[in-house]
Amino acid sequence: MLDPGNVMISAPYYIGGRSGVSAAFGAGTDVFSLRNIGRIDPNSPGGAPLIPVPLRVSQIRIGFAAVTAFTAGAFAFEVHKAVNFTAQATGGTQLTAVPRKTTGYPAIATTEVDAMIADTAALTPGTYTLLGGAGFSTPIAFAAGGSGSTFPCFSDSWAPHDLCPLTLEANEGLVVRSTVAQAVGTGRLFAIIDFLRQ
């Protein structure tokens, strides 16, 4: 990719997964969390200390699919950029980055890029500060539950219209929050982050 003042070779990856079947995503709770920690130094014994290499996020994809009928209410999710991200969330399923080419790109360990998605309840938040308080805060998507046989589902994505990816330095990340209490019904959240790393 081209970056002002820099010419670098970057490899494309994605990281994502699906939550457990949940009826318990309350308002203001974390349901997905990604933290950029750094890159293992291949020239250092044991790989430590980590090199502070940024991630360039090219796309964020969020989806939700009902499992049982929604009888009332609504739900919404927002994506925020987090800084001073020193500890990952707990209480969910850990995810591993996947290269978008089967050969030639090094694997990324969870000690370098760490992501967590909720199981059947929201995550216990990690230690971070949302950028600017509201963060990277425009809601990614919104969907509403109706009556009886309604099985709401949606998918939405964010990508930079100016072609400049969102940069996550070391100890920065992304947090997906449920901003409206989940409606009466159960479902699964899907989250996928596409990114480049040197």
C-alpha positions as CSV (number, residue, x, y, z in Angstrom):
1,M,0.0,0.0,0.0
2,L,1.0,3.7,-0.3
3,D,1.1,5.8,2.8
4,P,2.2,9.5,2.8
5,G,5.9,9.6,3.5
6,N,6.3,5.8,3.4
7,V,6.4,3.0,0.9
8,M,5.8,-0.4,2.5
9,I,4.8,-3.9,1.6
10,S,1.7,-5.1,3.5
11,A,0.0,-8.5,3.7
12,P,-3.8,-8.8,3.8
13,Y,-5.5,-10.7,6.7
14,Y,-9.0,-11.0,8.2
15,I,-10.2,-11.9,11.7
16,G,-13.7,-12.6,12.8
17,G,-16.2,-15.0,14.0
18,R,-19.8,-15.4,15.4
19,S,-21.1,-15.1,18.9
20,G,-23.0,-17.8,20.7
21,V,-26.8,-17.8,20.6
22,S,-27.6,-14.8,22.9
23,A,-30.6,-13.1,24.5
24,A,-28.5,-11.0,26.8
25,F,-26.7,-8.2,24.8
26,G,-27.7,-5.3,27.1
27,A,-27.3,-1.6,26.2
28,G,-23.7,-0.3,26.5
29,T,-22.1,-3.8,26.5
30,D,-19.1,-5.0,24.5
31,V,-19.7,-7.9,22.1
32,F,-16.5,-7.9,20.0
33,S,-13.0,-6.6,20.8
34,L,-9.9,-6.4,18.7
35,R,-6.5,-5.3,20.1
36,N,-3.3,-4.7,18.1
37,I,-0.4,-5.6,20.4
38,G,2.5,-5.7,17.9
39,R,4.6,-8.0,15.8
40,I,7.0,-10.7,16.9
41,D,10.5,-9.8,15.9
42,P,11.8,-12.7,13.8
43,N,15.4,-11.6,14.5
44,S,15.1,-11.5,18.2
45,P,15.6,-14.7,20.4
46,G,12.1,-15.7,21.6
47,G,10.5,-12.9,19.5
48,A,10.6,-10.4,22.3
49,P,10.1,-7.5,22.6
50,L,7.3,-7.0,20.1
51,I,7.8,-4.5,17.3
52,P,5.1,-1.8,17.4
53,V,3.7,-2.4,13.9
54,P,0.4,-0.7,12.9
55,L,-2.7,-2.4,11.4
56,R,-4.5,-0.8,8.5
57,V,-8.2,-1.6,8.6
58,S,-9.7,-1.7,5.1
59,Q,-13.2,-3.0,6.0
60,I,-15.4,-3.8,9.0
61,R,-18.3,-6.2,8.5
62,I,-21.1,-6.7,11.0
63,G,-24.1,-9.0,10.9
64,F,-26.8,-10.3,13.0
65,A,-29.1,-13.3,12.5
66,A,-32.1,-14.3,14.6
67,V,-32.3,-17.8,15.9
68,T,-35.7,-17.6,17.6
69,A,-38.6,-15.2,16.7
70,F,-38.4,-11.7,18.1
71,T,-41.6,-10.6,19.8
72,A,-40.7,-6.9,20.6
73,G,-38.0,-4.3,20.8
74,A,-35.0,-3.4,18.8
75,F,-31.2,-3.6,18.8
76,A,-28.2,-1.7,17.5
77,F,-24.4,-2.0,17.4
78,E,-21.7,0.6,17.1
79,V,-18.0,0.3,16.3
80,H,-15.6,2.4,18.3
81,K,-11.8,3.0,18.0
82,A,-10.0,2.3,21.4
83,V,-6.7,3.7,22.5
84,N,-4.5,2.9,25.5
85,F,-5.7,-0.6,25.0
86,T,-3.6,-2.5,27.6
87,A,-5.8,-5.5,28.4
88,Q,-8.2,-7.6,26.3
89,A,-11.8,-8.4,27.2
90,T,-12.6,-11.7,28.7
91,G,-15.6,-14.0,28.8
92,G,-15.9,-14.8,25.1
93,T,-14.3,-16.8,22.3
94,Q,-10.8,-15.9,21.2
95,L,-10.3,-15.5,17.4
96,T,-7.2,-15.9,15.3
97,A,-6.2,-13.8,12.2
98,V,-6.3,-15.6,8.9
99,P,-4.1,-14.6,5.9
100,R,-6.1,-13.9,2.7
101,K,-3.5,-16.0,0.7
102,T,-2.7,-19.6,1.7
103,T,1.1,-19.3,1.1
104,G,3.7,-16.6,1.6
105,Y,2.2,-14.6,4.4
106,P,3.4,-15.3,8.0
107,A,0.9,-16.4,10.6
108,I,-0.3,-13.9,13.2
109,A,-0.3,-15.1,16.8
110,T,-2.9,-14.1,19.4
111,T,0.0,-12.5,21.3
112,E,0.3,-10.1,18.3
113,V,-3.3,-9.4,17.3
114,D,-5.9,-10.5,19.9
115,A,-9.7,-10.6,19.1
116,M,-12.6,-11.8,21.2
117,I,-16.3,-12.2,20.4
118,A,-19.1,-12.7,22.9
119,D,-20.4,-16.1,23.7
120,T,-24.0,-16.3,25.0
121,A,-23.6,-13.1,27.1
122,A,-21.7,-9.8,26.6
123,L,-17.9,-9.6,27.1
124,T,-16.3,-8.4,30.3
125,P,-14.6,-5.2,28.9
126,G,-10.9,-4.9,28.7
127,T,-8.8,-1.9,29.7
128,Y,-9.0,0.9,27.1
129,T,-10.1,4.4,26.4
130,L,-12.6,5.2,23.6
131,L,-11.1,7.7,21.2
132,G,-12.7,11.1,21.8
133,G,-15.2,9.6,24.2
134,A,-17.7,8.7,21.4
135,G,-14.8,7.1,19.4
136,F,-15.2,5.8,15.8
137,S,-18.9,6.0,16.7
138,T,-21.4,6.2,13.9
139,P,-23.6,3.1,14.3
140,I,-22.6,0.4,11.7
141,A,-26.1,-1.0,11.5
142,F,-29.5,-1.0,13.2
143,A,-32.3,-3.6,13.0
144,A,-35.6,-3.9,14.8
145,G,-37.6,-6.9,16.0
146,G,-41.3,-7.1,15.4
147,S,-44.0,-9.6,16.4
148,G,-44.3,-13.4,16.6
149,S,-42.8,-14.9,13.5
150,T,-40.3,-12.1,12.8
151,F,-36.7,-13.3,12.3
152,P,-34.7,-10.1,11.8
153,C,-31.3,-10.3,10.2
154,F,-28.9,-7.8,8.7
155,S,-25.4,-7.3,7.5
156,D,-23.6,-4.0,7.0
157,S,-20.0,-2.9,6.3
158,W,-17.8,0.1,6.7
159,A,-15.0,0.9,4.3
160,P,-13.1,4.2,3.9
161,H,-14.6,6.3,1.0
162,D,-11.3,8.2,0.7
163,L,-9.3,4.9,0.3
164,C,-7.2,5.7,3.4
165,P,-7.6,2.8,5.9
166,L,-8.2,3.2,9.6
167,T,-4.8,2.9,11.3
168,L,-4.5,0.9,14.6
169,E,-1.2,1.5,16.3
170,A,0.2,-0.8,19.0
171,N,-2.2,-0.9,22.0
172,E,-5.1,0.4,19.9
173,G,-8.1,-1.5,18.7
174,L,-11.7,-1.7,17.8
175,V,-14.7,-2.4,20.1
176,V,-18.2,-3.3,18.9
177,R,-20.9,-2.3,21.4
178,S,-24.5,-3.1,21.7
179,T,-26.0,0.3,22.2
180,V,-29.7,-0.7,22.5
181,A,-30.7,-3.6,24.7
182,Q,-31.4,-6.7,22.6
183,A,-35.0,-7.2,21.7
184,V,-37.1,-10.2,23.0
185,G,-35.6,-13.1,21.0
186,T,-32.3,-14.8,20.5
187,G,-29.6,-14.5,17.8
188,R,-26.0,-14.5,16.7
189,L,-23.7,-11.6,16.1
190,F,-21.1,-11.9,13.2
191,A,-18.1,-9.6,13.0
192,I,-15.2,-9.6,10.5
193,I,-12.3,-7.1,10.3
194,D,-10.2,-6.9,7.1
195,F,-6.7,-5.4,7.6
196,L,-3.2,-5.1,6.2
197,R,0.0,-5.6,8.2
198,Q,3.6,-5.0,7.3
